Amino acid sequence: MPKATTAEEAAQRAGPRKRETVESLANELGRATSAIVTDYRGLTVKQLEAGIGDLASVLSGPVGLALGFGELSVPAKVLSDYRRVNRRLPLIAGFVEGQVLDAHGVQTLAELPPRDVLLAQLAGTIQSPLTHLAGALASITGNLAATLDAYRAKLEAA
């Protein structure tokens, strides 16, 4: 049987079980908030079980797919951590909120702090200037009150 040249031709030639698997994967990808693509060649079954838009260009050949359904960076973090132990698991690409990431983008995503930490950093960044402004305004009003009190005392003395 000749090799299919397009995804549509491959789907037509695939058996019902394979079509069902592809449909299930397509459904999962549709619900996922992020997905990371790896190349698992060279890994044993035991190693594979130990860790855990437009991606058509990277979804050829033997690839692994880690899906995330919550925090966007979790699949990238998990695979990046596993990659530190087993260098034979290259991170190829990713898909996050409609954006395709290259390998460098996936690594950057893996290095991001958790969402709660990012929100706390943002709140601190916003709060700092407001705190300084409040302190400056308090100082100005304090100086104004002291000046007016001194002026009042001068007028009473005269």
Secondary structure, DSSP 8 states (H G I E B T S, - for coil): ----SSHHHHHHHS-HHHHHHHHHHHHHHHH-SEEEEE--TT--HHHHHH-----TTT-SSS-EEEEESSSTTHHHHHHHHHHHH-TT--EEEEEETTEEEEHHHHHHHHHS--HHHHHHHHHHHHHHHHHHHHHHHHHHHHHHHHHHHHHHHHHHH-
